[in-house]
Amino acid sequence: MDHNDIKGMIPATILPMDENFKPDYEAYGDYLEWLIGENAVAFAINMDTGEGPQLSLEERLLAAEKAVAVGKGRVKVLGGVMGSTTQGAVELAKMYRDAGVDGLVVFPNAAFRNDPLDPRIPISYHRAIAEESGLPIVLFQLAPVFGGVLYSPETLTQLLRLPQVIGIKEASFDAQVYAKTVALVKDLGRPVTLLTGNDRFILESILMGAEGALLGFGAIGCGMVAGLLKAVASGQHYQAVMERERVQGFMDLIYADPVLDYRARCKVALGHVGVISQDLTFVRPPLLQIGEEESARIKEGLKQVGMI
């Protein structure tokens, strides 16, 4: 797997759960098939969208095995790596490797919130994961509201120079920070694919230089964002701009405040579309379900974008 394999739309997948918060892996497989039909080039599994931090190691493994089985060489599979320690993250990465996963998305570790951050901390963390697993890495610059870290330009440059790094998901949710990251990637001198993770300004971030998207919104809006990427890549900018209001308008429903409820909204939307059963739209505590009024607004939004 290299940087070319992640150019395009990569949805951060949800994981269907019943009222007892038990994952349904058969329904998950059906959902992943739907995403392939929506022009996904890869699955990003066990991310925040898929409640990865709330899953047991066994549950993460079962999700990985199902994604690899469904992908069958048709799409790549990226596993979300998060751990309280370097060794914990390495063990998770090795588990993904043994399950047949193609690459990793490495979440910022809590130690990265050290201020000022010694670059040796994130560099040694990422290097250990890459070298011990043997898998390529997608870096993850993540807004603090999601528990993430915004790297200094100096630290980010050093991370981007790690030979195992094939891409970066830039999810600062800050246009100025994003623009600086675009410039760093362009000046790097080695091929690294820039993936926008900025759900709140999707088209703008694509026009500014993203060659792909790795989005929580992609859990439900995969086909819409794939269309924007294709239009921009083929020089059909006017068409992309005309689609912006439809796509971003629906995204604004999914990523309304409080923003972390987007996971529950994605599941409810998928239930309305019929991709998963309404009985499998539960999210694991401490996350909360959304109410009937908000569910009705999402259903109306799906009608407006032509998904139902």
Secondary structure, DSSP 8 states (H G I E B T S, - for coil): --GGGG-SEEEB----B-TT--B-HHHHHHHHHHHHHTTBSEEEESSTTTTGGGS-HHHHHHHHHHHHHHHTTSSEEEEEE--SSHHHHHHHHHHHHHHT--EEEE---GGGG-SS--THHHHHHHHHHHHHH---EEEEEE-GGGT-----HHHHHHHHTSTTEEEEEEE-S-HHHHHHHHHHHHTSSS--EEEE--GGGHHHHHHTT-SEEEESTHHHHHHHHHHHHHHHHTT-HHHHHHHHHHHHHHHHHHT-SSGGGHHHHHHHHHHHHTSS-GGGB---TTS----HHHHHHHHHHHHHTT--
